[in-house]
């Protein structure tokens, strides 16, 4: 059954997203590198910003069922570390695109073998269509109907689209809704059914839905615990103000997920001819 939320999606705010990651959360990468080896485990953190272990990301890649050499787009690639990981693991030819100037510059400096584009996926003139597109924790910044339509236009028939993203499991209070949307520069929080319905409208057939909510709650709890434990190191690397902002954003999601209203899932769909 679809869970209804009275709030309608608000317009996408890509300048707000860019400023969020380049200005308000400019130290996010160094803090992630400090915190998340303790959250996921040192062998499960590969630089991802999403709430997924390396093993969960590998599962998403496997479920996309694309051959080695497939041309794949990482939507919201950040520093490109997930793109580099999946390129190695799956043998794909991965291109990444992200709005953040700082993230793309940091990724290019690492020279990890994948092309990184700084830009808006709606506006960039790609030279070819893709066999696959995935987004890990970045689809929340998009209106899903618009994003899926653009993805369908960029994919070859039979291509795969995968998103690993938060899902709404119940009606969320107005205060928590604002924290999960406006504060994160996200237009909406969709249910699994809403994602599936919008994918169908955009010309996809849903092939797999894997609910990782139980593990997501573990990651969320650990991310708050580790931030408290490493407060001194985080403040030394950033500032007291950054620590409080980072902790508040993590706590918002943890509180709502603990209450059974927020989950996480990967949805994989096939582009129809």
N, C-alpha and C positions, 0 to 999 in steps of 0.2 A: 504493500500500500504506500502511495506517495504521501509524505509528510508535508503538509502545507505550512508555509511561513507567509505572513501577510506582507512583509517587506518585499518590495520589488527591487530587482537589480538597479543599481545606480550607474551612471555613465562611467566608462573606463577613464582613468586618470593617469596616463602614461608619464606625464611630466612629474606628477606626484610620486609615482613608483620610482622613477629615476632618482629624484631628490631623496626619497626615503633611503635607498641603498647607497647613494653617493655622498649624502650629507648627514642625515640623522643617524644612520647606521653605518657610517664610513669605516668603523673599526670591526665590523661584523666578521670579516674573514679571519683576522688574527684571533678573535675570541672563539670562533667556531673551532679553529685549529687547537685551541687550548682546552675547550670544554668537551668536544664530542668524541675524542678518543676514549674519554672516561664514560661517556653515555653509551656509545655503541660497542665499545671494545676497540683496542688499537688496530686489530686486523679488519675491522668492519667500518672504519671511518676512512673515506678516500677523498674528503673535501666537499662532500655533499651538503647543501643547505636544507634539503628536505628531511622529513622525519622518517628516513628509511636507512636501514643498514645496507652494506655492500651486498649481502646475500639477497635482500629484498629487491635491490636494483637489478641484480643478476637474474632473478626470477622474472621480473618485468621484461627484461631483454629477451629471455628465452621464450616467453609467451608471445612475443611479437612475431616469432617464427619467420625471421628474415635471414637470407643466406649471407655468408661471408661476401664482402664486397658491396653489399647494399648501401645505397646513398641514404643517409639518415640525418634528420635535423633535430638538434637539441634546442627546444624552445625555452628560453630563460636559462641559458647555460651557465650564468655566473662566470667563474674563472675557467670553466671548461674541464673541470676535473672529472665529473661524471661522464662527459663526452669522451675523454681520453680513456677512462676505465672501460666503458662499453665498446669503444673501438678496439681495445686490446682483447677484451673477453669474447666479443662476438665477431671480430674481424670486419666490422663495418667501416665505411668511409663516412665519418661523422663531421658535420658542420654545426657550429653553435651560434646562436644569436641571442643578444641580451640588450636591454635598454641601458644598463649601468656602464658608464664610462670607466669607472674605477675597476670594476670586476673584469671587464674585457681587457683592459690594459694590463692588469696583474696576470691574467691568463696568458696573454701573448708573451709576456716576459718569461714565463716558464718554458715556452717552446716545447709543448708536450705533443705536438704532431697533429693537432686538429685545427681547422680554420675557424676563427672566431670573428663574428660580425657584430659591431655595435650598431644597433638600430631597432626599428619597429617592424615586427614581422608582417604587419598589414601593409607597410609601405615599401619594404625592401624588394628590389627587382632581382629575384634569384635567377640564375642562368639555366637551371634545370628543375625538373620536378623530382620528388623524393619517393623512395620506396617505403620510408617510415618516418614518423615524427613522434617524438615523445616529450613530455614535460614532467619534471619531478619537483613538485612544490611551487611551481610558477603559474600554473593555469588559474590559480585563485585570483590573480590580478586582471583577469579577462572576463568579459561577458561571454559565457560559454557558447551561446548561439552564434555570435560573431566569430569567435575563435574556431569553432568546428567548421563553419562555412569556409573560412580562410584555409584551414588545414586540408579540407577536401579539395580545394582548388590547387593546392601545392602537391598533392599526392597523385601518384599513378593509380589507375584502377587496380584494386586488389592490395594497395598499400595499407600499411597499418598505422593507426594512431593510438598512442598509449598516454594516459595521464596517471600520475600518482599524486593524490590530492586529498585534502580534508573533505569530509562529507558530513552533512547535517543529519542527525538521528532523531531530532525532536524539535519542538518549538523553543526558540531561544529568546530570553528576555531582551527587552529593548536596549538595556545597558550593555549586556554581553554582546548583542548583535553589533552595536557600534564598535566595541573593542575588536571584534573579529573581522569587521569589514572596513569601516572608515580608518581606524588606527593602523590597519595593515595595508591600506590602499587596495582593498578588494571590493568589487561591486556586489558580491553575493556569496553565500555558502550554499552549495547545491546538495541535494540528496543523490544517492545512487540512481534512483528512478528518474530524477530530473536529468541527470547526465545521460542516461540511456535514451530517454525520450528525445532530447535535443540532438544526440548523435544520429538517431533514426531520421529526424527531420532533415539533417544536413547531408544525408546520403551515405550513412554508415550502417554496418551490421555489427552489433556488439558480439564479440567472440568470447571474452573472458571478463569476469569481475572477481577480484580477489580482495576480500575484506581483511585488512591488517589492523583493525581497531584495537584488539587486545594488546598487540605489541606496541602500537602507537601510544597507548596509555602508559606503558612501561617507559618508553622513550621520553614522554612528556614529564613524568614524575622524576626521572633521573636528571633531566635537563635542569629542572628547578633545584634539585638537591645538589647537583654539581656546581651550579652557579653560587649557591650559598657557601659551599665548601671552599671554592676557589675565589671568593670575593677579593681577597687581598691581591692575588695575582691579576685578576681582571681589572681592578682599579688601577694597579700599577701600569698595566699595558694600555689602558684607555683613560677613563676618568670616573669619578663617582657618579656623575650624571649619566654616563653611558651605562654603567652597571645597573642603575635603577631602571632605566628604560628597557634594557635587555631583559632584566628579571621580570618586569611587569608584563612584557609581551609574551614571555614564556608562561608566566603564571595564568594569563587570561585563557590560553588554550588548555592548559592543564586543568584548570577549574571546571571548564565546560565539558571537557572530555571525561573527567572523573564523575561528573553528574550524569553521564550517559547521553549527552546531547550532541557530542562531536566525535566523529570517527575518522578513519583513513582507509582508502581503498585504491587499488589500481584498476582502471578500466581500459581494456584493449578492444579496439574496433577495426573493422576492415572497410576500406573505401569501396563502395559498390560501383560498377561500371556506369 
